Amino acid sequence: MTEENPPWVGDQVFDADAGKEGIVSDVRRDGTYILREVYSWALTWTVPDAANLSVTVPRHERLKREHET
């Protein structure tokens, strides 16, 4: 992850600490990221900062793929 392009709401990211992918559903004022499972809203978890997050699918690309199916 680079500081120039931090993950944002709607981006699909890989959380290196958790060892899994999620979708950013919120970013709190303190910089904490709220992630949810890719295919479900059931599981969410927090990430204290974006240092261990890397964008795997940007939001615009995810939405484009969803509209194509």
Phi and psi in degrees as GROMACS dihedral restraints (atoms count N, CA, C in turn):
[ dihedral_restraints ]
;  ai    aj    ak    al  type     phi  dphi    fc
    3     4     5     6     1  -108.3    20    10
    4     5     6     7     1   153.1    20    10
    6     7     8     9     1   -67.1    20    10
    7     8     9    10     1   -24.2    20    10
    9    10    11    12     1   -69.2    20    10
   10    11    12    13     1   -33.9    20    10
   12    13    14    15     1  -129.7    20    10
   13    14    15    16     1    70.8    20    10
   15    16    17    18     1   -69.3    20    10
   16    17    18    19     1   151.5    20    10
   18    19    20    21     1   -60.1    20    10
   19    20    21    22     1   152.5    20    10
   21    22    23    24     1  -140.9    20    10
   22    23    24    25     1   172.9    20    10
   24    25    26    27     1   -52.6    20    10
   25    26    27    28     1   128.9    20    10
   27    28    29    30     1    97.4    20    10
   28    29    30    31     1   -17.2    20    10
   30    31    32    33     1   -74.2    20    10
   31    32    33    34     1   141.6    20    10
   33    34    35    36     1   -89.9    20    10
   34    35    36    37     1   130.3    20    10
   36    37    38    39     1  -131.6    20    10
   37    38    39    40     1   158.9    20    10
   39    40    41    42     1  -103.3    20    10
   40    41    42    43     1   124.9    20    10
   42    43    44    45     1   -96.0    20    10
   43    44    45    46     1   105.8    20    10
   45    46    47    48     1   -62.7    20    10
   46    47    48    49     1   -35.1    20    10
   48    49    50    51     1   -67.7    20    10
   49    50    51    52     1   -42.7    20    10
   51    52    53    54     1   -83.0    20    10
   52    53    54    55     1   -20.7    20    10
   54    55    56    57     1    72.5    20    10
   55    56    57    58     1    29.4    20    10
   57    58    59    60     1  -152.3    20    10
   58    59    60    61     1   166.4    20    10
   60    61    62    63     1   -93.4    20    10
   61    62    63    64     1   153.1    20    10
   63    64    65    66     1  -154.2    20    10
   64    65    66    67     1   174.8    20    10
   66    67    68    69     1  -115.2    20    10
   67    68    69    70     1   131.8    20    10
   69    70    71    72     1   -68.9    20    10
   70    71    72    73     1   118.9    20    10
   72    73    74    75     1  -104.1    20    10
   73    74    75    76     1   -17.5    20    10
   75    76    77    78     1  -165.2    20    10
   76    77    78    79     1   154.9    20    10
   78    79    80    81     1  -130.6    20    10
   79    80    81    82     1   117.7    20    10
   81    82    83    84     1   -77.1    20    10
   82    83    84    85     1   163.6    20    10
   84    85    86    87     1   -59.0    20    10
   85    86    87    88     1   -31.0    20    10
   87    88    89    90     1   -81.2    20    10
   88    89    90    91     1     2.9    20    10
   90    91    92    93     1    92.2    20    10
   91    92    93    94     1     2.1    20    10
   93    94    95    96     1   -74.9    20    10
   94    95    96    97     1   132.4    20    10
   96    97    98    99     1   -97.1    20    10
   97    98    99   100     1   137.2    20    10
   99   100   101   102     1  -106.6    20    10
  100   101   102   103     1   121.2    20    10
  102   103   104   105     1  -114.5    20    10
  103   104   105   106     1   152.8    20    10
  105   106   107   108     1  -128.0    20    10
  106   107   108   109     1   162.1    20    10
  108   109   110   111     1   -58.8    20    10
  109   110   111   112     1   152.2    20    10
  111   112   113   114     1   -65.7    20    10
  112   113   114   115     1   -42.9    20    10
  114   115   116   117     1  -108.3    20    10
  115   116   117   118     1    15.3    20    10
  117   118   119   120     1  -158.5    20    10
  118   119   120   121     1   153.7    20    10
  120   121   122   123     1   -96.9    20    10
  121   122   123   124     1    -0.8    20    10
  123   124   125   126     1   -65.5    20    10
  124   125   126   127     1   -41.1    20    10
  126   127   128   129     1  -109.9    20    10
  127   128   129   130     1   127.1    20    10
  129   130   131   132     1  -127.7    20    10
  130   131   132   133     1   155.3    20    10
  132   133   134   135     1  -149.2    20    10
  133   134   135   136     1   162.3    20    10
  135   136   137   138     1  -108.7    20    10
  136   137   138   139     1   151.0    20    10
  138   139   140   141     1  -130.0    20    10
  139   140   141   142     1   123.6    20    10
  141   142   143   144     1   -62.0    20    10
  142   143   144   145     1   -29.1    20    10
  144   145   146   147     1  -160.4    20    10
  145   146   147   148     1   174.4    20    10
  147   148   149   150     1   -84.9    20    10
  148   149   150   151     1     3.8    20    10
  150   151   152   153     1   -56.9    20    10
  151   152   153   154     1   -36.3    20    10
  153   154   155   156     1  -106.1    20    10
  154   155   156   157     1    18.6    20    10
  156   157   158   159     1  -107.7    20    10
  157   158   159   160     1   139.4    20    10
  159   160   161   162     1  -133.3    20    10
  160   161   162   163     1   134.8    20    10
  162   163   164   165     1   -71.6    20    10
  163   164   165   166     1   125.2    20    10
  165   166   167   168     1  -101.2    20    10
  166   167   168   169     1   -35.2    20    10
  168   169   170   171     1  -142.2    20    10
  169   170   171   172     1   113.3    20    10
  171   172   173   174     1   -63.3    20    10
  172   173   174   175     1   155.9    20    10
  174   175   176   177     1   -52.7    20    10
  175   176   177   178     1   -48.0    20    10
  177   178   179   180     1   -61.4    20    10
  178   179   180   181     1   -34.8    20    10
  180   181   182   183     1   -72.4    20    10
  181   182   183   184     1   -39.5    20    10
  183   184   185   186     1   -60.1    20    10
  184   185   186   187     1   -46.7    20    10
  186   187   188   189     1   -64.5    20    10
  187   188   189   190     1   -39.3    20    10
  189   190   191   192     1   -61.6    20    10
  190   191   192   193     1   -44.9    20    10
  192   193   194   195     1   -62.9    20    10
  193   194   195   196     1   -40.8    20    10
  195   196   197   198     1   -63.9    20    10
  196   197   198   199     1   -37.8    20    10
  198   199   200   201     1   -73.8    20    10
  199   200   201   202     1   -25.2    20    10
  201   202   203   204     1   -76.4    20    10
  202   203   204   205     1   -21.3    20    10
